[in-house]
Amino acid sequence: MGAVPNPPAPETAPEPRLKIYFLPNLLTAGNLFCGFVALTKIVEADLTGGNFQPIRVALAFILLACIFDLFDGRVARMGGVESPFGREFDSLADLISFGAAPAFLVHRVVLKDVFGQEHIEWGWFIASIYLICGAFRLARFNCLVAQSPQHASKDFLGFPIPSAAGLVASLTLLIIHINERERTLGNWKYLLVVVLLFVSAMMISTVRYPSFKSLGLRSTSTFFKAIVAALFLGFILVLREKILYYVLPAFFTLYLVYGFVRPRISRRMRREIEEEDEEENEEGVAGAGDR
């Protein structure tokens, strides 16, 4: 009796190929680089004598990281190259640039002075609240999107961490500018502590904020709104030296307050503000999930 031939080995499924798209991830790497430079400048800063110039540079890099973060996801969506790798890489970069850097900034510039050497542990604790809340928000978003892609709607659940960092950074820059002659933050430093704790709570809240993902090159607008946008752009160009000090804190503050006002305004007005089409808005509401 002949030998029974061995059955053919089952074919192994090919390993899934990791998709890493160049341009969106390059912008995310720029975000991460800015966060690292900001941390470096904060560490190197010597605040004796009221020398806030390294802190100004750090704040500028945090705000620059916000610009990189604004465009990396938009470029990925416009090119149809969104990927799980890009989402995870973006969250890691956000945690450094918008979590660790602002928390360390406020601790270095404000909390260390508020509590002094006797109670320095309280400064660490308050700064860590912001960092932990930011990490929780990013983890919550990634988990919900992984469970259901429909969670990637036009709404953010909780105050976005780049906006929280932008508010803290721009407000710090404004306070330094106001008290430049005194070489101290004065009593404004207590406002920064309150803002840091408040945005920490808002990041893990259930207040919804528009992501403005529908805005792009194909977005349409009315004639009046186009004129207003052009005049606003001219206003920014004329007052470009003051833009970092006054316009940015006002912009991030209005965005923070808009989350509370948004449910109380009419749907038509909300659609006008957020530049949403009726059909897209209905799809976003149907597919919106907790973030």
Secondary structure per residue as TSV (DSSP state, phi and psi in degrees):
chain	resnum	aa	ss	phi	psi
A	1	M	-	360.0	126.0
A	2	G	-	-70.4	159.6
A	3	A	-	-70.2	140.9
A	4	V	-	-75.9	124.8
A	5	P	-	-66.7	143.1
A	6	N	-	-66.3	137.2
A	7	P	-	-65.9	147.4
A	8	P	-	-62.4	139.5
A	9	A	-	-66.0	136.8
A	10	P	-	-63.6	141.1
A	11	E	-	-70.5	130.3
A	12	T	-	-81.6	137.8
A	13	A	-	-68.6	137.6
A	14	P	-	-63.2	142.5
A	15	E	-	-65.4	138.6
A	16	P	-	-63.4	137.4
A	17	R	-	-87.5	129.4
A	18	L	-	-77.1	125.2
A	19	K	-	-94.9	116.4
A	20	I	-	-123.0	107.2
A	21	Y	-	-88.0	137.1
A	22	F	H	-68.0	-59.4
A	23	L	H	-65.8	-47.7
A	24	P	H	-60.4	-42.0
A	25	N	H	-72.6	-25.9
A	26	L	H	-65.9	-40.8
A	27	L	H	-65.9	-38.7
A	28	T	H	-64.5	-38.3
A	29	A	H	-63.3	-35.6
A	30	G	H	-63.4	-38.6
A	31	N	H	-59.6	-48.2
A	32	L	H	-64.3	-40.2
A	33	F	H	-61.6	-43.3
A	34	C	H	-62.7	-39.2
A	35	G	H	-63.9	-40.0
A	36	F	H	-65.7	-43.9
A	37	V	H	-63.4	-39.3
A	38	A	H	-60.6	-45.1
A	39	L	H	-61.9	-39.9
A	40	T	H	-62.9	-44.3
A	41	K	H	-65.8	-35.6
A	42	I	H	-66.0	-41.2
A	43	V	H	-65.6	-40.6
A	44	E	H	-75.8	-15.5
A	45	A	-	-64.3	133.0
A	46	D	-	-111.7	103.4
A	47	L	-	-86.9	4.5
A	48	T	T	-66.4	132.1
A	49	G	T	82.0	8.9
A	50	G	S	73.2	32.2
A	51	N	-	-85.8	98.3
A	52	F	-	-99.9	9.4
A	53	Q	H	-61.4	-44.4
A	54	P	H	-62.3	-32.3
A	55	I	H	-68.7	-37.3
A	56	R	H	-60.1	-42.8
A	57	V	H	-63.9	-42.1
A	58	A	H	-62.4	-42.5
A	59	L	H	-63.3	-39.6
A	60	A	H	-62.8	-38.6
A	61	F	H	-70.9	-33.2
A	62	I	H	-65.3	-42.7
A	63	L	H	-68.0	-35.0
A	64	L	H	-65.6	-35.8
A	65	A	H	-62.9	-34.1
A	66	C	H	-61.1	-38.4
A	67	I	H	-67.5	-44.5
A	68	F	H	-59.3	-42.3
A	69	D	H	-67.1	-32.0
A	70	L	H	-65.1	-35.2
A	71	F	H	-96.3	-21.8
A	72	D	H	-66.0	-46.6
A	73	G	H	-68.2	-36.0
A	74	R	H	-66.6	-40.3
A	75	V	H	-64.5	-40.4
A	76	A	H	-64.0	-41.2
A	77	R	H	-69.6	-40.2
A	78	M	H	-64.5	-34.7
A	79	G	H	-89.7	-3.3
A	80	G	T	64.3	35.7
A	81	V	-	-121.6	33.8
A	82	E	-	-68.5	142.7
A	83	S	-	-150.1	156.1
A	84	P	H	-59.7	-36.0
A	85	F	H	-62.3	-45.0
A	86	G	H	-61.7	-38.1
A	87	R	H	-66.3	-44.1
A	88	E	H	-68.7	-41.8
A	89	F	H	-62.3	-40.5
A	90	D	H	-63.3	-40.1
A	91	S	H	-66.7	-40.0
A	92	L	H	-63.8	-42.4
A	93	A	H	-65.5	-40.6
A	94	D	H	-62.3	-37.5
A	95	L	I	-64.7	-33.4
A	96	I	I	-78.1	-53.5
A	97	S	I	-72.8	-36.7
A	98	F	I	-112.9	-5.6
A	99	G	I	-109.5	-65.6
A	100	A	I	-68.5	-44.0
A	101	A	H	-63.4	-51.0
A	102	P	H	-64.0	-37.9
A	103	A	H	-63.2	-45.2
A	104	F	H	-67.7	-34.7
A	105	L	H	-60.6	-52.6
A	106	V	H	-64.8	-36.5
A	107	H	I	-64.5	-43.2
A	108	R	I	-69.3	-39.6
A	109	V	I	-92.9	-34.6
A	110	V	I	-114.8	-61.2
A	111	L	I	-63.7	-34.6
A	112	K	H	-62.6	-31.4
A	113	D	H	-85.0	-34.1
A	114	V	H	-66.4	-46.5
A	115	F	H	-95.2	-18.3
A	116	G	T	70.2	-178.4
A	117	Q	T	-72.1	-23.7
A	118	E	T	-70.4	-35.3
A	119	H	T	-126.2	43.8
A	120	I	H	-65.0	-23.6
A	121	E	H	-64.9	-27.2
A	122	W	H	-67.2	-35.9
A	123	G	H	-63.7	-43.7
A	124	W	H	-59.5	-42.8
A	125	F	H	-64.4	-46.4
A	126	I	H	-65.6	-41.2
A	127	A	H	-64.3	-36.6
A	128	S	H	-69.3	-26.7
A	129	I	H	-59.5	-46.1
A	130	Y	H	-61.7	-45.8
A	131	L	H	-63.6	-43.6
A	132	I	H	-67.2	-42.2
A	133	C	H	-63.4	-39.5
A	134	G	H	-64.0	-40.6
A	135	A	H	-65.6	-40.8
A	136	F	H	-62.1	-40.9
A	137	R	H	-65.0	-44.6
A	138	L	H	-64.2	-41.8
A	139	A	H	-66.0	-40.1
A	140	R	H	-62.2	-44.3
A	141	F	H	-61.8	-47.5
A	142	N	H	-64.8	-39.5
A	143	C	H	-65.6	-43.2
A	144	L	H	-69.4	-36.1
A	145	V	H	-68.6	-37.8
A	146	A	H	-65.2	-36.5
A	147	Q	H	-69.9	-37.4
A	148	S	-	-152.8	116.6
A	149	P	G	-60.5	-18.4
A	150	Q	G	-65.9	-16.6
A	151	H	G	-69.0	-16.8
A	152	A	S	-81.6	64.7
A	153	S	S	-92.6	-167.0
A	154	K	S	-82.2	-2.5
A	155	D	E	-110.4	146.0
A	156	F	E	-102.0	136.0
A	157	L	E	-93.5	110.5
A	158	G	S	92.9	158.4
A	159	F	-	-67.8	125.5
A	160	P	-	-60.8	141.2
A	161	I	H	-65.9	-32.8
A	162	P	H	-63.9	-36.7
A	163	S	H	-69.4	-36.9
A	164	A	H	-62.8	-43.8
A	165	A	H	-66.9	-39.3
A	166	G	H	-62.8	-38.9
A	167	L	H	-66.2	-46.7
A	168	V	H	-63.5	-44.2
A	169	A	H	-67.7	-47.9
A	170	S	H	-67.7	-35.7
A	171	L	H	-68.6	-39.1
A	172	T	H	-62.2	-42.3
A	173	L	H	-62.7	-39.9
A	174	L	H	-64.9	-43.0
A	175	I	H	-65.2	-40.0
A	176	I	H	-63.2	-39.6
A	177	H	H	-65.8	-41.4
A	178	I	H	-64.7	-42.3
A	179	N	T	-100.6	28.4
A	180	E	T	-62.6	-37.6
A	181	R	T	-72.1	-34.6
A	182	E	T	-77.5	-12.9
A	183	R	T	58.0	32.0
A	184	T	S	-155.3	158.7
A	185	L	-	-81.2	-15.0
A	186	G	T	62.4	-149.9
A	187	N	T	-74.4	-10.2
A	188	W	H	-63.7	-19.6
A	189	K	H	-62.6	-29.4
A	190	Y	H	-70.7	-30.2
A	191	L	H	-63.9	-38.7
A	192	L	H	-63.7	-37.5
A	193	V	H	-63.4	-43.9
A	194	V	H	-64.5	-44.7
A	195	V	H	-62.5	-41.5
A	196	L	H	-61.1	-44.9
A	197	L	H	-69.4	-36.7
A	198	F	H	-67.7	-46.6
A	199	V	H	-69.1	-25.3
A	200	S	H	-62.4	-45.5
A	201	A	H	-67.5	-36.4
A	202	M	H	-69.9	-28.9
A	203	M	H	-65.4	-33.2
A	204	I	T	-103.1	12.5
A	205	S	S	-80.4	179.8
A	206	T	-	-106.7	14.9
A	207	V	-	-73.3	132.0
A	208	R	E	-94.6	138.7
A	209	Y	E	-125.2	141.5
A	210	P	E	-71.1	142.7
A	211	S	-	-91.5	-14.1
A	212	F	-	57.1	32.7
A	213	K	T	-70.2	-19.9
A	214	S	T	-76.7	-14.1
A	215	L	-	-75.5	131.6
A	216	G	S	-172.1	-164.9
A	217	L	T	-67.6	-23.4
A	218	R	T	-95.7	3.0
A	219	S	-	-69.7	139.7
A	220	T	-	-104.1	161.8
A	221	S	-	-153.6	159.9
A	222	T	-	-76.9	163.5
A	223	F	H	-61.6	-42.8
A	224	F	H	-62.8	-43.2
A	225	K	H	-68.9	-31.1
A	226	A	H	-66.8	-40.1
A	227	I	H	-64.1	-44.0
A	228	V	H	-62.3	-42.1
A	229	A	H	-63.6	-40.3
A	230	A	H	-65.4	-42.5
A	231	L	H	-65.2	-37.7
A	232	F	H	-65.5	-38.8
A	233	L	H	-63.6	-41.8
A	234	G	H	-63.4	-38.3
A	235	F	H	-61.6	-39.5
A	236	I	H	-67.0	-40.6
A	237	L	H	-66.8	-37.0
A	238	V	H	-69.2	-42.1
A	239	L	T	-104.3	37.8
A	240	R	T	-62.2	-27.1
A	241	E	T	-72.3	-23.9
A	242	K	T	-100.8	-3.3
A	243	I	I	-60.8	-41.2
A	244	L	I	-69.5	-27.7
A	245	Y	I	-86.4	-35.4
A	246	Y	I	-119.7	-44.9
A	247	V	I	-70.0	-44.6
A	248	L	H	-63.3	-46.3
A	249	P	H	-60.0	-38.1
A	250	A	H	-65.9	-39.6
A	251	F	H	-63.3	-49.6
A	252	F	H	-68.1	-33.2
A	253	T	H	-67.2	-42.7
A	254	L	H	-62.8	-39.0
A	255	Y	H	-64.9	-38.8
A	256	L	H	-63.6	-44.9
A	257	V	H	-70.8	-31.3
A	258	Y	H	-60.3	-31.2
A	259	G	H	-61.6	-31.7
A	260	F	H	-80.6	-33.8
A	261	V	H	-80.7	-29.4
A	262	R	G	-52.4	-46.4
A	263	P	G	-67.0	-14.3
A	264	R	G	-99.7	-1.2
A	265	I	S	-103.4	163.2
A	266	S	-	-68.6	157.0
A	267	R	H	-65.2	-34.7
A	268	R	H	-65.9	-44.8
A	269	M	H	-65.3	-39.6
A	270	R	H	-62.0	-40.6
A	271	R	H	-66.5	-35.2
A	272	E	H	-66.2	-41.4
A	273	I	H	-69.2	-41.5
A	274	E	H	-92.6	0.1
A	275	E	T	58.0	43.0
A	276	E	-	-100.5	143.9
A	277	D	-	-81.1	153.9
A	278	E	H	-60.3	-45.0
A	279	E	H	-67.0	-42.0
A	280	E	H	-65.3	-36.8
A	281	N	H	-64.9	-41.9
A	282	E	H	-65.1	-39.3
A	283	E	H	-66.1	-38.7
A	284	G	H	-66.0	-40.3
A	285	V	H	-67.4	-39.1
A	286	A	H	-66.7	-34.0
A	287	G	H	-100.6	4.5
A	288	A	-	-71.8	140.1
A	289	G	-	-132.5	173.8
A	290	D	-	-70.2	133.0
A	291	R	-	-119.8	360.0
